[in-house]
């Protein structure tokens, strides 16, 4: 009964043959599509599992991460501005927030004095990069991106952000705090309507900073191109959800006297775990909204795997080989899997195993910047090799079965077809194919 109702709802929301509606109702149906898709993915539990995994990673890495940021801001003389940020993060935990903030800062101070030697610093950097890598894996999964950043890009880009982000955040907060003490601002605050506007600005500023942080996370972390308007809109939704969750969680903590009595000293740990889990769930839900805003064609299928048919795999392989060889011959910017995914209109999760098969066959090679190049002279690569690579290559999702007890007549017919195809395509090289002017460009 419930399944039939879900199918009826999907037909009303997604099928093109659904009855036409007036413009306001059609706009409402568009909003309901996004709400349905997000609620469906949350109910299926995959986002919840990834959020819990990130909670575990966060609890292991929060002290090294704060210690790393503390080292940077302390070197610039802003070390006194870091503790208020941590206190604000734990503020929804109520009266226990100062205690938890003091403990975290105590661990950080201890790490500063005893752990940050040469080997300890290397371990700290590895821990910090590992947690961001875990975040990237979760967001790549949401964006259907199979290929993560290379090792060189990972350490270079992650560390650059970890150095710059704390400085910018503390600097912004310092500017806001200094402006509040300026004589002009004080005078404006004492006169209406400027006072009301400044009060409104003071309330909106935290949401603006949170929105900017979420938007940056959604643009930078996934190994694909995310449009700025999409990241900003998703960041605004996630920021508003985070502010609302902070208020609701604070009320929940205030009324959870029974849990305090049962768990005693462990209550603060449970509350911290719940709050971190809720934060990560909001982050992942915002990333999911960004993905659907940029790729509305996935609203119905959701996060399920998309696997191309055997026919489409062959056509995609020829298209990939063509584009890579043509860019190589023309000296144009090299293709990456993410760019090929956008050019061909295929999810990266479906295109990634196919590109891996071409690389494993020695036809393409991937550089440290994840650019794709011909592995050897395109004049020495036949199109028959390209098709054979994706026919016999692994699918990337399961154990590949390559042999079976076939009926002799069927095996003979297939062998004849393959010989005919090899005779035709074995004469055409990738260089000749890429030089064709009538091929898609």
C-alpha positions as CSV (number, residue, x, y, z in Angstrom):
1,X,0.0,0.0,0.0
2,X,2.7,2.5,1.0
3,X,4.8,1.4,-2.1
4,X,1.9,2.2,-4.4
5,X,1.4,5.6,-2.8
6,X,5.1,6.3,-3.3
7,X,5.0,5.3,-7.0
8,X,1.9,7.5,-7.5
9,X,3.6,10.4,-5.9
10,X,6.7,9.9,-8.1
11,X,4.5,9.9,-11.2
12,X,2.8,13.1,-10.2
13,X,6.1,14.8,-9.4
14,X,8.4,13.6,-12.2
15,X,6.6,12.1,-15.2
16,X,6.4,14.5,-18.1
17,X,2.9,13.1,-18.9
18,X,1.7,14.4,-15.5
19,X,-1.3,16.7,-15.8
20,X,-0.3,20.3,-16.5
21,X,-0.8,22.7,-13.7
22,X,-1.1,26.5,-13.3
23,X,2.1,28.4,-12.9
24,X,2.0,28.7,-9.1
25,X,1.1,25.0,-8.8
26,X,3.9,24.1,-11.2
27,X,6.4,26.1,-9.2
28,X,5.2,24.3,-6.0
29,X,5.6,21.0,-7.8
30,X,9.2,21.9,-8.6
31,X,9.9,22.7,-4.9
32,X,8.3,19.4,-3.9
33,X,10.5,17.5,-6.2
34,X,13.6,18.7,-4.4
35,X,12.0,18.1,-1.0
36,X,11.0,14.6,-2.0
37,X,14.4,13.7,-3.4
38,X,16.2,14.9,-0.3
39,X,13.8,13.3,2.2
40,X,14.0,10.0,0.2
41,X,17.8,10.0,0.3
42,X,17.8,10.8,4.1
43,X,15.3,7.9,4.7
44,X,17.4,5.5,2.7
45,X,20.1,5.9,5.3
46,X,23.2,6.4,3.2
47,X,23.7,10.0,4.2
48,X,23.1,9.1,7.9
49,X,25.8,6.4,7.7
50,X,28.3,8.8,6.2
51,X,27.5,11.4,8.8
52,X,28.1,8.9,11.6
53,X,31.4,7.9,9.9
54,X,32.5,11.6,9.8
55,X,31.6,11.9,13.5
56,X,34.1,9.1,14.3
57,X,36.7,10.8,12.1
58,X,36.0,14.2,13.7
59,X,36.4,12.9,17.2
60,X,39.8,11.5,16.3
61,X,41.1,14.5,14.4
62,X,39.4,17.5,16.1
63,X,42.4,18.1,18.5
64,X,45.1,17.9,15.7
65,X,43.0,20.0,13.4
66,X,42.5,22.8,16.0
67,X,46.2,22.5,17.0
68,X,47.2,23.0,13.4
69,X,44.9,26.1,13.0
70,X,46.1,27.3,16.4
71,X,49.7,27.1,15.3
72,X,48.9,29.3,12.3
73,X,46.8,32.0,14.0
74,X,49.2,32.0,17.0
75,X,52.1,32.8,14.6
76,X,50.1,35.8,13.4
77,X,49.2,37.0,16.9
78,X,45.5,36.0,16.7
79,X,45.6,33.0,19.1
80,X,43.2,34.7,21.6
81,X,40.5,34.7,18.9
82,X,40.3,31.0,18.3
83,X,38.8,29.9,21.6
84,X,35.6,32.1,21.1
85,X,35.0,30.3,17.8
86,X,35.2,26.9,19.5
87,X,32.9,28.1,22.3
88,X,30.4,29.3,19.7
89,X,30.4,25.9,18.0
90,X,29.6,24.2,21.3
91,X,27.2,26.9,22.5
92,X,24.0,24.7,21.7
93,X,25.2,22.2,24.4
94,X,24.1,24.7,27.0
95,X,25.7,24.9,30.4
96,X,28.2,22.1,29.6
97,X,29.6,24.0,26.6
98,X,32.3,26.0,28.6
99,X,33.5,22.7,30.1
100,X,33.8,21.0,26.8
101,X,35.5,24.1,25.3
102,X,38.0,24.2,28.1
103,X,38.8,20.5,27.7
104,X,39.4,20.9,23.9
105,X,41.6,23.9,24.4
106,X,43.5,22.0,27.1
107,X,44.2,19.2,24.7
108,X,45.3,21.8,22.1
109,X,47.7,23.5,24.5
110,X,49.1,20.1,25.4
111,X,49.6,19.2,21.7
112,X,51.3,22.5,21.1
113,X,53.8,21.8,23.8
114,X,54.4,18.1,23.6
115,X,53.4,16.7,20.2
116,X,54.5,19.2,17.6
117,X,58.0,17.9,17.1
118,X,59.3,17.0,13.6
119,X,57.6,13.5,13.6
120,X,54.6,14.8,15.5
121,X,54.1,17.6,13.1
122,X,54.2,15.2,10.2
123,X,51.6,13.0,11.9
124,X,49.4,16.0,12.7
125,X,49.5,17.1,9.0
126,X,48.6,13.5,7.9
127,X,45.7,13.4,10.3
128,X,44.4,16.8,9.1
129,X,44.6,15.8,5.5
130,X,43.0,12.5,6.2
131,X,39.9,14.0,7.7
132,X,39.5,16.4,4.7
133,X,40.0,13.4,2.4
134,X,37.1,11.6,4.2
135,X,35.0,14.7,3.7
136,X,35.9,14.7,0.0
137,X,35.0,11.0,-0.4
138,X,31.5,11.7,1.1
139,X,30.9,14.7,-1.2
140,X,32.3,12.9,-4.2
141,X,29.8,10.1,-3.5
142,X,27.0,12.6,-3.5
143,X,28.2,14.2,-6.7
144,X,28.7,10.7,-8.4
145,X,32.4,11.4,-8.8
146,X,34.5,8.3,-8.8
147,X,38.0,9.8,-9.1
148,X,39.4,11.6,-6.1
149,X,42.2,14.2,-6.2
150,X,45.7,12.9,-6.8
151,X,48.1,12.7,-3.9
152,X,50.0,15.7,-5.0
153,X,46.8,17.9,-5.5
154,X,45.4,16.6,-2.2
155,X,48.3,17.7,0.0
156,X,48.9,20.9,-2.0
157,X,45.3,22.2,-2.1
158,X,44.3,20.9,1.3
159,X,47.2,22.5,3.2
160,X,46.9,25.8,1.3
161,X,43.2,26.0,2.4
162,X,44.1,25.0,6.0
163,X,46.6,27.8,6.2
164,X,44.5,30.5,4.6
165,X,41.0,29.7,6.0
166,X,41.8,30.2,9.7
167,X,43.5,33.4,9.0
168,X,40.7,34.8,6.9
169,X,38.1,33.7,9.4
170,X,39.8,35.2,12.4
171,X,40.6,38.4,10.4
172,X,36.9,38.8,9.5
173,X,35.8,38.3,13.1
174,X,38.5,40.8,14.2
175,X,37.3,43.4,11.7
176,X,33.7,43.0,12.8
177,X,34.7,43.3,16.5
178,X,36.8,46.4,15.8
179,X,34.0,48.1,13.8
180,X,31.6,47.7,16.7
181,X,33.9,49.9,18.8
182,X,34.4,52.7,16.3
183,X,32.9,56.1,17.2
184,X,30.9,56.3,13.9
185,X,29.3,52.9,14.5
186,X,28.5,53.8,18.1
187,X,26.9,57.1,17.0
188,X,24.9,55.3,14.3
189,X,23.7,52.7,16.9
190,X,22.3,55.5,19.1
191,X,20.2,57.0,16.3
192,X,17.3,55.4,14.6
193,X,16.7,53.9,12.1
194,X,20.5,53.2,11.9
195,X,20.5,51.5,15.3
196,X,17.8,48.9,14.1
197,X,19.7,48.4,10.9
198,X,23.0,47.7,12.8
199,X,21.2,45.3,15.1
200,X,19.8,43.5,12.1
201,X,23.2,43.4,10.5
202,X,24.7,42.0,13.7
203,X,22.2,39.2,13.6
204,X,22.6,38.5,9.9
205,X,26.5,38.5,10.0
206,X,26.8,35.0,11.6
207,X,24.5,33.5,9.1
208,X,26.4,35.2,6.3
209,X,29.7,33.8,7.6
210,X,28.2,30.3,7.9
211,X,26.7,30.5,4.4
212,X,30.1,31.6,3.0
213,X,31.8,28.7,4.8
214,X,29.3,26.1,3.5
215,X,29.4,27.6,0.0
216,X,33.2,27.4,-0.1
217,X,33.0,23.8,1.2
218,X,30.6,22.8,-1.6
219,X,32.7,24.5,-4.3
220,X,36.1,23.4,-3.2
221,X,35.9,19.9,-1.7
222,X,34.1,17.8,-4.5
223,X,36.5,16.9,-7.3
224,X,34.2,18.4,-9.9
225,X,33.1,21.9,-11.0
226,X,30.3,23.3,-8.9
227,X,28.7,26.6,-10.1
228,X,28.9,29.5,-7.7
229,X,25.1,30.3,-7.6
230,X,24.4,26.7,-6.8
231,X,27.0,26.6,-4.0
232,X,25.7,29.9,-2.6
233,X,22.1,28.8,-2.6
234,X,22.9,25.4,-1.0
235,X,25.2,27.2,1.5
236,X,22.3,29.6,2.4
237,X,20.0,26.6,2.9
238,X,22.5,24.7,5.0
239,X,23.4,27.9,7.0
240,X,19.8,28.5,7.8
241,X,19.3,24.9,8.8
242,X,22.4,25.1,11.0
243,X,21.1,28.2,12.8
244,X,17.7,26.6,13.3
245,X,19.3,23.4,14.5
246,X,21.4,25.3,17.0
247,X,18.4,26.9,18.6
248,X,16.4,23.6,18.7
249,X,19.3,21.6,20.0
250,X,19.9,24.2,22.8
251,X,16.2,23.8,23.8
252,X,16.6,20.0,23.7
253,X,19.6,20.2,26.0
254,X,17.8,22.5,28.4
255,X,15.0,19.9,28.7
256,X,17.1,16.8,28.8
257,X,17.4,16.6,32.6
258,X,16.5,12.9,32.6
259,X,19.5,12.0,30.3
260,X,21.8,14.1,32.6
261,X,20.6,12.1,35.6
262,X,21.0,8.7,33.9
263,X,24.4,9.3,32.2
264,X,25.9,11.7,34.7
265,X,29.4,12.6,33.5
266,X,29.0,10.8,30.2
267,X,26.1,13.1,29.2
268,X,28.5,15.8,27.9
269,X,30.1,13.2,25.6
270,X,26.8,12.0,24.2
271,X,25.6,15.5,23.7
272,X,28.8,16.4,21.8
273,X,28.5,13.3,19.6
274,X,24.9,14.1,18.8
275,X,25.7,17.7,18.0
276,X,28.7,16.8,15.7
277,X,26.5,14.2,13.9
278,X,23.7,16.8,13.4
279,X,26.3,19.2,11.9
280,X,27.6,16.7,9.5
281,X,24.1,15.6,8.5
282,X,23.4,19.3,7.7
283,X,26.6,19.6,5.7
284,X,25.9,16.5,3.6
285,X,22.2,17.5,3.1
286,X,23.4,20.9,1.8
287,X,25.8,19.1,-0.6
288,X,22.9,16.9,-1.8
289,X,20.8,20.0,-2.5
290,X,23.7,21.6,-4.4
291,X,24.0,18.4,-6.5
292,X,20.3,18.3,-7.4
293,X,20.2,22.1,-8.1
294,X,23.0,21.6,-10.7
295,X,21.8,18.2,-11.9
296,X,18.0,18.2,-11.7
297,X,17.8,15.1,-14.0
298,X,18.9,13.0,-11.0
299,X,16.0,14.0,-8.8
300,X,14.1,10.8,-9.6
301,X,16.9,8.3,-9.6
302,X,18.7,9.8,-6.6
303,X,21.9,8.4,-5.3
304,X,21.6,5.0,-6.9
305,X,24.4,3.8,-9.2
306,X,24.1,4.6,-12.9
307,X,25.6,1.9,-15.1
308,X,25.8,2.4,-18.9
309,X,24.7,-0.4,-21.2
310,X,27.2,-2.4,-23.2
311,X,26.4,-0.4,-26.4
312,X,26.8,2.9,-24.6
313,X,30.1,1.9,-23.1
314,X,31.6,1.3,-26.5
315,X,30.3,4.6,-27.8
316,X,31.6,6.4,-24.8
317,X,35.0,4.8,-25.1
318,X,35.3,6.0,-28.7
319,X,34.1,9.5,-27.7
320,X,36.6,9.7,-24.8
321,X,39.5,8.5,-27.0
322,X,38.5,10.9,-29.7
323,X,38.4,14.0,-27.4
324,X,41.6,13.1,-25.6
325,X,43.5,12.5,-28.9
326,X,42.1,15.6,-30.6
327,X,43.1,17.9,-27.6
328,X,46.5,16.3,-27.6
329,X,47.1,16.9,-31.3
330,X,45.8,20.5,-31.2
331,X,47.8,21.4,-28.1
332,X,44.5,22.3,-26.4
333,X,43.8,22.0,-22.6
334,X,43.8,18.4,-21.5
335,X,40.6,16.6,-20.5
336,X,39.9,15.2,-17.1
337,X,37.3,12.7,-16.1
338,X,35.1,15.4,-14.6
339,X,35.3,17.6,-17.7
340,X,34.5,14.6,-19.9
341,X,31.6,13.8,-17.7
342,X,30.1,17.2,-18.3
343,X,30.9,17.2,-22.0
344,X,29.3,13.8,-22.6
345,X,26.4,14.3,-20.2
346,X,27.3,11.1,-18.3
347,X,27.8,10.9,-14.5
348,X,31.4,10.6,-13.4
349,X,30.5,7.4,-11.5
350,X,29.5,5.8,-14.8
351,X,32.4,7.2,-16.8
352,X,35.1,6.6,-14.3
353,X,35.4,2.8,-14.6
354,X,35.4,3.2,-18.4
355,X,38.3,5.7,-18.3
356,X,40.1,3.4,-15.8
357,X,39.8,0.5,-18.3
358,X,41.4,2.6,-21.0
359,X,44.2,3.5,-18.7
360,X,44.7,-0.1,-17.5
361,X,44.9,-1.2,-21.2
362,X,47.8,1.2,-21.8
363,X,45.8,3.4,-24.2
364,X,45.5,6.5,-22.0
365,X,47.5,7.8,-19.0
366,X,46.6,10.1,-16.2
367,X,49.0,12.9,-15.0
368,X,49.5,14.2,-11.5
369,X,47.0,16.9,-12.3
370,X,44.4,14.2,-13.3
371,X,44.7,15.2,-17.0
372,X,44.2,12.5,-19.6
373,X,46.8,12.0,-22.4
374,X,47.4,9.2,-25.0
375,X,49.7,6.6,-23.4
376,X,51.5,6.2,-26.7
377,X,51.4,7.7,-30.2
378,X,47.8,7.9,-31.4
379,X,49.0,6.6,-34.8
380,X,49.9,3.3,-33.1
381,X,46.5,2.9,-31.3
382,X,43.7,1.3,-33.3
383,X,40.0,1.7,-32.6
384,X,39.7,-2.0,-32.2
385,X,42.0,-1.7,-29.2
386,X,39.8,1.0,-27.7
387,X,36.7,-1.2,-28.0
388,X,38.5,-4.3,-26.7
389,X,39.7,-2.3,-23.6
390,X,36.1,-1.5,-22.5
391,X,34.7,-4.8,-23.5
392,X,37.2,-6.8,-21.4
393,X,37.9,-4.2,-18.7
394,X,36.5,-4.3,-15.2
395,X,33.2,-2.6,-14.5
396,X,34.5,-1.2,-11.3
397,X,31.5,-2.4,-9.3
398,X,31.8,-6.2,-9.2
399,X,34.0,-9.2,-10.0
400,X,34.2,-9.4,-13.8
401,X,33.3,-12.7,-15.4
402,X,35.1,-13.2,-18.7
403,X,34.4,-16.8,-19.6
404,X,31.5,-19.3,-19.5
405,X,30.4,-22.6,-21.0
406,X,28.8,-21.1,-24.1
407,X,26.8,-22.9,-26.7
408,X,29.2,-23.6,-29.6
409,X,26.9,-22.1,-32.2
410,X,26.6,-18.8,-30.2
411,X,30.4,-18.7,-29.6
412,X,31.1,-19.2,-33.3
413,X,28.7,-16.5,-34.3
414,X,30.2,-14.0,-31.8
415,X,33.7,-14.8,-32.9
416,X,32.8,-14.2,-36.5
417,X,31.3,-10.8,-35.6
418,X,34.4,-9.8,-33.7
419,X,36.7,-10.8,-36.5
420,X,34.7,-8.7,-38.9
421,X,34.7,-5.7,-36.5
422,X,38.5,-6.1,-35.9
423,X,39.1,-6.1,-39.6
424,X,37.3,-2.9,-40.1
425,X,38.4,-1.0,-37.0
426,X,42.0,-2.5,-37.0
427,X,42.8,-0.4,-40.0
428,X,41.7,2.9,-38.5
429,X,44.0,4.5,-35.9
430,X,43.1,7.0,-33.2
431,X,45.1,9.7,-35.0
432,X,43.0,9.3,-38.2
433,X,39.8,9.1,-36.1
434,X,40.6,12.3,-34.2
435,X,41.5,14.1,-37.5
436,X,38.0,13.6,-38.9
437,X,36.3,17.0,-39.3
438,X,32.8,15.5,-39.3
439,X,33.3,13.8,-35.9
440,X,31.7,15.5,-32.8
441,X,33.9,18.1,-31.3
